Amino acid sequence: MKTTDRNSLIAFPILILIGFLVALAGSQGGALIAGVPVFALSVGLAFLIQWLAFIPAYVFQTEKFFDLTGSITYISVTIMALVFSAGADGRSILLAALVVIWAIRLGSFLFRRIQKAGNDDRFDEFKPSFIRFLNVWTIQGLWVTFTAAAALVAITTTNRKELDVFALLGFLVWAFGFIIEIAADSQKSRFSANPDNKGKFIQTGLWSRSRHPNYFGEIMLWVGIAIIALPVLQGWQWVALISPIFVTLLITRVSGVPMLENKADKKWGGQEDYESYKKSTPVLIPRL
């Protein structure tokens, strides 16, 4: 067995354990169905959907519906949490609506992009290995769990509170981030679709103020979700605040900014206009 496969085999139960611990913490003070916490069931469903989707993905060696599956998972676990939580109130409905709207928009955008591109080379080294490719899908289940934790905990909690200033402020922050993300994605899509821009990098619109404005929008909208959830968190449910922290760390330290910055440096590094753009444009937070 290859070292990478052996390490992946060790990582698999660790991923499951992390998901279990989050499910345990987030379930405290939450709604139950047949004696089982709804939050825990939502976490379990997030992993189950990934594993079911992995089967045809591995058989046909494709990653084309990976992002779409992620969005379907967000929608499924959120609706399940809302439907099976007794006494769903305005805060729960608001949170569910915001997560579903975001998931539909981003999922459809990413699915169209992969259909146009034909493939995603990030998966090339993982697909041939059963356990490594399975871990990629398992990590997505954990990703959904962490990212949506604040929303899911607030939806399933028995500690209900009327909509308040936190709900209003959180919604405004979410809307700001959502609009930024949509605008940034739209601007880049139009730029890439123009044959005159082949081989060039975008530095117009929001991209003239931040090298990754779409990621800035993504972080902001999940911060908004956490703000809405704040008033109803109690006890171990505070673990839900891992949501915006996780998104921020993932984007700025792992698979978002570092990966794209490295790819851009390899492609345009040394070019005067690119080096000038890097020097004058913030990595994430847009300059005014």
C-alpha positions in Angstrom: 0.0 0.0 0.0 1.3 3.5 -0.9 2.2 5.8 1.9 -0.4 8.4 0.7 -3.1 5.7 0.8 -2.0 4.5 4.2 -2.1 8.0 5.6 -5.6 8.5 4.1 -6.7 5.3 5.7 -5.6 6.7 9.1 -7.2 10.1 8.4 -10.7 8.6 7.5 -11.7 7.6 11.1 -10.3 10.9 12.4 -12.5 12.9 10.0 -15.5 10.8 11.3 -14.5 11.4 14.9 -14.3 15.2 14.4 -17.8 15.2 12.8 -19.1 13.1 15.7 -17.7 15.5 18.3 -19.2 18.6 16.5 -22.6 16.7 16.3 -22.4 16.0 20.0 -21.6 19.5 21.0 -24.1 21.2 18.7 -26.9 18.9 19.8 -27.0 20.1 23.4 -30.2 21.9 24.1 -31.5 21.1 20.6 -34.7 19.5 19.2 -35.1 15.7 19.2 -36.8 13.4 16.8 -37.4 9.8 18.2 -35.0 10.7 20.9 -32.2 11.6 18.5 -30.9 15.2 18.2 -32.0 16.8 14.9 -28.6 18.6 14.7 -26.8 15.2 14.9 -29.1 13.8 12.2 -28.3 16.8 10.0 -24.5 16.1 10.4 -25.0 12.4 9.7 -27.0 13.3 6.5 -24.2 15.6 5.4 -21.8 12.7 5.4 -24.3 10.2 4.0 -25.0 12.3 0.9 -21.2 12.6 0.2 -20.6 8.8 0.5 -23.6 8.0 -1.8 -22.3 10.5 -4.4 -18.8 9.1 -4.1 -19.9 5.7 -5.5 -20.7 6.9 -9.0 -17.9 9.5 -8.9 -15.3 6.8 -8.2 -16.8 4.3 -10.7 -16.8 6.8 -13.5 -13.7 8.7 -12.3 -15.4 12.1 -12.3 -15.5 15.2 -10.2 -18.1 17.0 -12.3 -20.9 16.9 -9.7 -18.7 17.4 -6.6 -19.6 21.1 -6.1 -23.2 20.5 -7.0 -23.4 17.7 -4.4 -22.0 20.1 -1.8 -24.7 22.6 -2.5 -27.4 19.9 -2.5 -26.1 18.8 0.9 -26.3 22.3 2.4 -29.9 22.6 1.1 -30.9 19.1 2.3 -29.5 19.4 5.9 -30.9 22.9 6.3 -34.4 22.0 5.2 -34.3 18.8 7.3 -33.2 20.8 10.4 -36.0 23.3 9.8 -38.8 20.7 9.2 -37.9 18.5 12.1 -37.3 21.2 14.7 -40.4 21.9 16.7 -41.5 25.5 17.0 -39.5 26.9 14.1 -39.6 30.7 14.4 -38.6 33.7 12.4 -34.9 33.4 13.2 -34.9 29.8 12.0 -36.8 30.5 8.8 -34.5 33.5 8.1 -31.3 31.4 8.6 -32.7 28.5 6.5 -33.6 30.9 3.7 -30.2 32.6 3.6 -28.3 29.3 3.5 -30.6 27.8 0.8 -30.4 31.0 -1.4 -26.6 31.0 -1.1 -26.3 27.3 -1.8 -28.5 27.5 -4.9 -26.6 30.5 -6.3 -23.1 29.2 -5.7 -23.9 25.6 -6.6 -25.4 26.5 -10.0 -22.5 28.8 -10.7 -19.8 26.2 -9.9 -21.7 23.5 -11.8 -21.9 25.7 -14.9 -18.2 26.5 -14.6 -17.1 22.8 -14.4 -19.4 21.9 -17.3 -17.7 24.6 -19.4 -14.2 23.7 -18.2 -14.7 20.0 -18.7 -12.7 19.0 -15.6 -11.1 20.2 -12.3 -7.4 19.3 -12.3 -7.3 19.6 -8.4 -8.8 16.1 -8.3 -6.6 14.3 -10.8 -4.2 12.9 -8.2 -7.0 11.7 -5.9 -9.4 10.0 -8.3 -7.5 6.8 -9.0 -7.2 6.0 -5.3 -10.4 4.7 -3.6 -9.5 5.8 -0.1 -8.0 9.2 -1.1 -10.9 10.1 -3.3 -13.3 8.9 -0.5 -11.6 11.2 1.9 -12.1 14.2 -0.5 -15.8 13.5 -0.3 -15.7 12.9 3.4 -13.9 16.2 3.9 -16.7 17.9 2.0 -19.2 16.4 4.5 -17.1 17.9 7.3 -16.9 21.2 5.4 -20.6 21.4 5.2 -20.9 20.6 8.9 -18.4 23.2 10.0 -19.6 25.9 7.6 -23.3 25.6 8.4 -22.9 24.8 12.1 -24.1 28.3 13.3 -27.2 28.1 11.2 -28.0 24.5 12.0 -27.6 25.0 15.8 -29.8 28.1 15.8 -32.4 26.4 13.7 -32.5 23.2 15.9 -32.1 24.8 19.4 -35.0 24.9 21.8 -33.9 28.3 23.0 -36.1 30.5 20.9 -35.9 34.3 20.7 -37.8 36.9 18.7 -36.0 38.5 15.7 -33.9 41.4 17.1 -31.1 43.8 16.2 -28.7 40.8 15.8 -31.0 39.4 13.1 -31.1 42.7 11.3 -27.4 43.3 11.6 -26.6 39.8 10.6 -28.9 40.0 7.6 -27.3 43.2 6.4 -23.8 41.7 6.7 -24.9 38.5 4.9 -26.5 40.6 2.1 -23.3 42.7 1.7 -21.2 39.6 1.4 -23.7 37.9 -0.9 -23.8 40.9 -3.3 -20.0 41.2 -3.3 -19.6 37.5 -4.1 -22.1 37.6 -6.9 -20.6 40.7 -8.4 -17.1 39.4 -8.2 -18.0 36.0 -9.8 -20.0 37.8 -12.6 -17.2 40.2 -13.4 -14.6 37.4 -13.6 -16.9 35.2 -15.7 -17.4 38.0 -18.2 -13.7 38.7 -18.3 -12.8 35.1 -18.9 -15.5 34.8 -21.7 -13.9 37.6 -23.7 -11.4 36.0 -26.2 -9.3 39.2 -26.0 -8.5 38.4 -22.4 -7.0 35.0 -23.0 -3.9 34.5 -21.0 -4.5 37.7 -19.0 -5.5 38.2 -15.4 -8.4 40.3 -14.2 -7.7 43.6 -12.5 -10.9 45.6 -13.1 -14.1 46.2 -11.1 -14.0 44.7 -7.7 -10.8 42.8 -8.7 -9.0 46.2 -8.8 -9.7 46.6 -5.1 -9.0 43.0 -3.9 -7.2 40.1 -5.5 -9.9 37.8 -4.2 -13.2 39.8 -3.7 -15.4 36.7 -4.1 -13.7 35.1 -1.1 -14.1 38.3 0.9 -17.8 38.2 0.2 -18.0 34.5 1.2 -16.4 35.2 4.6 -18.7 38.2 5.2 -21.9 36.3 4.5 -21.0 33.5 6.9 -20.1 36.1 9.6 -23.6 37.5 9.0 -25.1 34.0 9.6 -23.2 33.7 12.9 -24.4 37.1 14.0 -28.0 36.1 13.5 -27.4 32.9 15.4 -25.6 34.5 18.4 -28.6 35.3 20.7 -29.8 31.7 20.9 -26.5 29.9 21.4 -26.1 28.3 24.9 -23.6 25.9 26.5 -21.7 23.7 24.1 -23.7 25.2 21.2 -21.1 28.0 21.2 -19.0 25.6 19.2 -21.2 26.7 16.3 -19.0 29.9 16.1 -16.5 27.7 14.5 -18.4 28.3 11.3 -17.1 31.8 10.2 -13.7 30.9 11.8 -13.5 27.7 9.7 -14.5 29.5 6.5 -11.9 32.2 7.1 -9.1 29.8 7.9 -9.9 27.5 5.0 -10.0 30.4 2.5 -6.9 32.3 3.7 -4.7 29.4 4.8 -5.6 26.2 3.0 -7.5 25.8 -0.3 -8.6 29.3 -1.3 -6.2 32.2 -1.5 -2.9 30.2 -1.1 -3.7 27.8 -3.9 -4.8 30.6 -6.4 -2.0 32.9 -5.4 0.5 30.1 -6.1 -1.1 29.3 -9.4 -1.1 33.0 -10.5 2.5 33.5 -9.5 3.5 30.5 -11.7 1.6 31.9 -14.6 2.3 35.6 -14.4 5.1 36.0 -11.9 7.8 38.4 -13.1 5.5 40.3 -15.4 5.6 44.0 -14.6 1.9 44.6 -14.7 1.2 41.5 -12.5 3.9 42.4 -9.9 2.5 46.0 -9.8 -1.0 44.7 -9.3 0.1 42.5 -6.5 1.9 45.3 -4.8 -0.9 47.8 -5.0 -3.9 45.5 -4.4 -4.8 43.8 -1.1 -5.1 40.1 -1.0 -8.5 39.9 0.5 -10.1 43.0 2.2 -10.9 45.5 -0.6 -9.3 48.9 -0.4 -11.7 51.8 -0.4 
